[in-house]
Amino acid sequence: MSDILARNLDGKPVVGIDGTDFGTLYTITMDLESGALRDLVVDARGRASTGDTARADGDDRLQIPVSRVETVNDRIVIQSGE
């Protein structure tokens, strides 16, 4: 995957490879000790359960592990949970 600046990701749609609309990217979290990216935090806009693809927080946002990112172009495509 080529380099992408974080500021270019703000507000991008996040979808599953099966077309599931998860919402829009709110922010990205990282591990402060290692510097590794951890989760995409997605504004879920009241969406229903996502199975084991994402964890919900108390602010109607989903936390999706960065390891699930498949591609990033005009939208962020993630692998579904299995």
C-alpha positions in Angstrom: 0.0 0.0 0.0 1.4 3.4 -0.9 1.8 6.2 1.7 -1.4 8.2 2.6 -1.4 11.2 4.8 -3.8 10.9 7.8 -5.3 14.2 7.1 -6.6 12.8 3.8 -8.5 10.1 5.5 -10.7 12.2 7.8 -14.4 11.6 6.9 -13.8 8.8 4.4 -16.5 6.2 4.1 -15.6 2.9 5.7 -17.1 -0.2 4.0 -16.7 -3.9 4.1 -15.5 -6.0 1.2 -19.1 -7.2 1.0 -20.5 -3.7 0.6 -21.5 -3.2 4.3 -21.5 0.5 5.1 -19.9 1.0 8.6 -19.9 4.8 8.5 -17.2 7.4 8.2 -13.7 7.6 9.7 -13.6 9.7 12.8 -10.0 9.1 13.9 -7.2 6.5 14.1 -5.7 5.3 17.4 -2.2 4.2 17.9 0.0 2.4 20.5 2.0 5.2 22.2 4.9 2.9 23.1 5.4 1.2 19.7 3.9 3.9 17.4 1.9 1.2 15.7 -1.5 2.1 14.4 -4.2 0.3 16.4 -7.8 1.0 15.4 -10.0 2.9 13.0 -12.6 4.8 15.0 -15.7 5.0 12.8 -18.7 7.2 13.3 -21.4 4.5 13.0 -24.4 6.9 12.8 -26.7 4.4 14.7 -25.8 1.4 12.6 -26.8 -2.1 13.8 -24.4 -4.8 15.1 -21.3 -5.5 13.0 -20.6 -9.0 14.4 -17.0 -9.5 15.2 -15.7 -7.0 12.6 -15.7 -4.1 15.1 -16.2 -3.2 18.7 -18.7 -0.5 19.6 -17.9 2.2 22.2 -20.3 4.4 24.2 -20.3 7.2 21.7 -22.0 5.3 18.8 -18.6 4.8 17.2 -17.0 1.5 16.1 -13.4 0.5 16.7 -12.1 -1.6 13.8 -8.6 -3.0 14.0 -6.2 -1.5 11.4 -5.2 -5.1 10.5 -8.6 -5.5 8.8 -7.9 -2.7 6.2 -7.9 -4.1 2.7 -7.6 -1.0 0.5 -7.7 2.8 0.8 -8.8 4.9 -2.2 -12.0 7.0 -2.3 -13.2 4.9 0.6 -11.6 2.5 3.2 -12.4 -1.1 2.5 -12.1 -3.6 5.4 -12.2 -7.4 5.6 -15.2 -8.7 7.4 -14.8 -10.6 10.7 -14.6 -14.4 10.7 
